[in-house]
Amino acid sequence: MPEDHRHCKVCGKVCDPGEETCSKACRAKRQQSIETRRTLTYVIYAVIALLLILLVVRL
């Protein structure tokens, strides 16, 4: 069964079937959210690596 429409992943409004967002503003917000999440993931990995290094050095 084909989709008639989708809902924006940012605001929930109806958007075209091939789109994830309904507008340029929502697209920019989504991109910013993705970049922030990616940065946070790298920071968490760095903290874990640092803690593991400190744990190994103390042993």
C-alpha positions, 0 to 999 in steps of 0.5 A: 500500500503506497504512502499518500503522505508523511509527517515531518520529523521535526514538527509533525506536519504533513509533507510529501512522501519523498521528504523527511521535513516539511520546510527549509526551516525544519530541514535546518533544525533537523540537520542541526540536531543531527550534528549536535547528536554526532558531536555529543557522541564523539565527546562521550566516546572520548570521555570513555576512552580517557577513563579507560586510559586512566584506569589502565595507567593506574593499574 
